[in-house]
Amino acid sequence: MVRDTGINRGTLTRLYHETAQRVELKDLETICQYLNCEVGELLELQDDPEG
């Protein structure tokens, strides 16, 4: 996927391991195009534990 999309390996690794603190919208768009999916299929909202 790194070679096909040009997205940084570290970015994809953090997304895969769910440790990413932020993600560029362009990267999300590229991933969705690559996987032929919608953003909502990749992300879910969670309550902020700090309130």
VMD Tcl script that builds the backbone (N, CA, C; Angstrom):
set m [mol new atoms 153]
animate dup $m
set s [atomselect $m all]
$s set {name element resname resid chain x y z} {
  {N N MET 1 A 0.825 -1.188 0.000}
  {CA C MET 1 A 0.000 0.000 0.000}
  {C C MET 1 A 0.874 1.258 0.000}
  {N N VAL 2 A 2.001 1.209 0.698}
  {CA C VAL 2 A 2.909 2.356 0.725}
  {C C VAL 2 A 3.347 2.707 -0.692}
  {N N ARG 3 A 3.770 1.708 -1.451}
  {CA C ARG 3 A 4.233 1.953 -2.823}
  {C C ARG 3 A 3.099 2.427 -3.720}
  {N N ASP 4 A 1.925 1.846 -3.553}
  {CA C ASP 4 A 0.795 2.177 -4.421}
  {C C ASP 4 A 0.211 3.557 -4.148}
  {N N THR 5 A 0.245 4.001 -2.887}
  {CA C THR 5 A -0.417 5.259 -2.529}
  {C C THR 5 A 0.538 6.419 -2.300}
  {N N GLY 6 A 1.786 6.115 -1.954}
  {CA C GLY 6 A 2.737 7.168 -1.630}
  {C C GLY 6 A 2.582 7.699 -0.218}
  {N N ILE 7 A 1.682 7.097 0.562}
  {CA C ILE 7 A 1.497 7.519 1.952}
  {C C ILE 7 A 2.661 6.970 2.774}
  {N N ASN 8 A 3.172 7.791 3.671}
  {CA C ASN 8 A 4.291 7.427 4.525}
  {C C ASN 8 A 4.005 6.134 5.289}
  {N N ARG 9 A 4.996 5.251 5.348}
  {CA C ARG 9 A 4.846 3.969 6.051}
  {C C ARG 9 A 4.480 4.180 7.523}
  {N N GLY 10 A 5.086 5.166 8.170}
  {CA C GLY 10 A 4.786 5.440 9.578}
  {C C GLY 10 A 3.331 5.827 9.779}
  {N N THR 11 A 2.803 6.612 8.868}
  {CA C THR 11 A 1.395 7.011 8.941}
  {C C THR 11 A 0.494 5.793 8.848}
  {N N LEU 12 A 0.745 4.935 7.880}
  {CA C LEU 12 A -0.074 3.734 7.720}
  {C C LEU 12 A 0.068 2.796 8.913}
  {N N THR 13 A 1.271 2.691 9.455}
  {CA C THR 13 A 1.490 1.838 10.626}
  {C C THR 13 A 0.705 2.353 11.823}
  {N N ARG 14 A 0.747 3.662 12.070}
  {CA C ARG 14 A -0.010 4.243 13.194}
  {C C ARG 14 A -1.509 4.055 13.010}
  {N N LEU 15 A -1.994 4.201 11.792}
  {CA C LEU 15 A -3.416 3.974 11.536}
  {C C LEU 15 A -3.772 2.511 11.771}
  {N N TYR 16 A -2.937 1.610 11.310}
  {CA C TYR 16 A -3.182 0.173 11.463}
  {C C TYR 16 A -3.240 -0.227 12.940}
  {N N HIS 17 A -2.326 0.323 13.729}
  {CA C HIS 17 A -2.250 -0.025 15.153}
  {C C HIS 17 A -3.138 0.866 16.027}
  {N N GLU 18 A -3.896 1.750 15.378}
  {CA C GLU 18 A -4.825 2.658 16.066}
  {C C GLU 18 A -4.114 3.533 17.097}
  {N N THR 19 A -2.913 3.999 16.750}
  {CA C THR 19 A -2.161 4.884 17.634}
  {C C THR 19 A -2.010 6.287 17.047}
  {N N ALA 20 A -2.580 6.518 15.881}
  {CA C ALA 20 A -2.473 7.829 15.228}
  {C C ALA 20 A -3.227 8.874 16.038}
  {N N GLN 21 A -2.600 10.005 16.270}
  {CA C GLN 21 A -3.236 11.120 16.963}
  {C C GLN 21 A -3.990 12.022 15.992}
  {N N ARG 22 A -3.542 12.016 14.743}
  {CA C ARG 22 A -4.201 12.804 13.701}
  {C C ARG 22 A -3.869 12.165 12.357}
  {N N VAL 23 A -4.640 12.527 11.360}
  {CA C VAL 23 A -4.375 12.028 10.009}
  {C C VAL 23 A -4.755 13.125 9.021}
  {N N GLU 24 A -3.961 13.274 8.001}
  {CA C GLU 24 A -4.239 14.266 6.970}
  {C C GLU 24 A -5.462 13.829 6.161}
  {N N LEU 25 A -6.332 14.772 5.855}
  {CA C LEU 25 A -7.526 14.448 5.075}
  {C C LEU 25 A -7.164 13.889 3.705}
  {N N LYS 26 A -6.100 14.390 3.125}
  {CA C LYS 26 A -5.654 13.887 1.819}
  {C C LYS 26 A -5.266 12.414 1.917}
  {N N ASP 27 A -4.625 12.026 3.023}
  {CA C ASP 27 A -4.267 10.619 3.211}
  {C C ASP 27 A -5.518 9.762 3.351}
  {N N LEU 28 A -6.520 10.246 4.088}
  {CA C LEU 28 A -7.782 9.508 4.214}
  {C C LEU 28 A -8.444 9.336 2.857}
  {N N GLU 29 A -8.433 10.393 2.076}
  {CA C GLU 29 A -9.023 10.329 0.739}
  {C C GLU 29 A -8.291 9.290 -0.120}
  {N N THR 30 A -6.978 9.304 -0.056}
  {CA C THR 30 A -6.174 8.367 -0.837}
  {C C THR 30 A -6.430 6.924 -0.406}
  {N N ILE 31 A -6.505 6.688 0.899}
  {CA C ILE 31 A -6.777 5.339 1.412}
  {C C ILE 31 A -8.150 4.872 0.955}
  {N N CYS 32 A -9.141 5.742 1.047}
  {CA C CYS 32 A -10.494 5.372 0.620}
  {C C CYS 32 A -10.538 5.041 -0.870}
  {N N GLN 33 A -9.850 5.809 -1.674}
  {CA C GLN 33 A -9.806 5.514 -3.105}
  {C C GLN 33 A -9.114 4.176 -3.350}
  {N N TYR 34 A -8.040 3.923 -2.646}
  {CA C TYR 34 A -7.281 2.681 -2.808}
  {C C TYR 34 A -8.116 1.466 -2.407}
  {N N LEU 35 A -8.860 1.593 -1.293}
  {CA C LEU 35 A -9.661 0.479 -0.776}
  {C C LEU 35 A -11.089 0.465 -1.317}
  {N N ASN 36 A -11.424 1.485 -2.116}
  {CA C ASN 36 A -12.777 1.612 -2.652}
  {C C ASN 36 A -13.813 1.576 -1.525}
  {N N CYS 37 A -13.644 2.491 -0.567}
  {CA C CYS 37 A -14.546 2.546 0.575}
  {C C CYS 37 A -14.832 3.998 0.944}
  {N N GLU 38 A -15.697 4.188 1.927}
  {CA C GLU 38 A -16.036 5.513 2.441}
  {C C GLU 38 A -15.280 5.751 3.753}
  {N N VAL 39 A -15.080 7.016 4.102}
  {CA C VAL 39 A -14.366 7.370 5.328}
  {C C VAL 39 A -15.022 6.729 6.551}
  {N N GLY 40 A -16.340 6.701 6.587}
  {CA C GLY 40 A -17.063 6.126 7.717}
  {C C GLY 40 A -16.793 4.647 7.935}
  {N N GLU 41 A -16.276 3.984 6.922}
  {CA C GLU 41 A -15.921 2.575 7.064}
  {C C GLU 41 A -14.547 2.405 7.720}
  {N N LEU 42 A -13.784 3.486 7.785}
  {CA C LEU 42 A -12.441 3.438 8.365}
  {C C LEU 42 A -12.384 3.989 9.783}
  {N N LEU 43 A -13.237 4.960 10.080}
  {CA C LEU 43 A -13.159 5.682 11.349}
  {C C LEU 43 A -14.434 5.532 12.157}
  {N N GLU 44 A -14.292 5.649 13.462}
  {CA C GLU 44 A -15.458 5.712 14.331}
  {C C GLU 44 A -15.188 6.746 15.411}
  {N N LEU 45 A -16.216 7.444 15.834}
  {CA C LEU 45 A -16.087 8.432 16.898}
  {C C LEU 45 A -16.135 7.735 18.242}
  {N N GLN 46 A -15.292 8.191 19.169}
  {CA C GLN 46 A -15.289 7.664 20.528}
  {C C GLN 46 A -15.385 8.833 21.486}
  {N N ASP 47 A -16.006 8.598 22.628}
  {CA C ASP 47 A -16.090 9.633 23.647}
  {C C ASP 47 A -14.696 9.977 24.147}
  {N N ASP 48 A -14.492 11.252 24.441}
  {CA C ASP 48 A -13.228 11.725 24.982}
  {C C ASP 48 A -13.187 11.382 26.473}
  {N N PRO 49 A -12.228 10.555 26.905}
  {CA C PRO 49 A -12.186 10.154 28.312}
  {C C PRO 49 A -11.918 11.321 29.258}
  {N N GLU 50 A -11.369 12.418 28.730}
  {CA C GLU 50 A -11.084 13.587 29.555}
  {C C GLU 50 A -12.275 14.524 29.637}
  {N N GLY 51 A -13.354 14.170 28.901}
  {CA C GLY 51 A -14.604 14.895 28.963}
  {C C GLY 51 A -14.577 16.197 28.307}
}
mol reanalyze $m
mol bondsrecalc $m
mol representation Tube
mol addrep $m
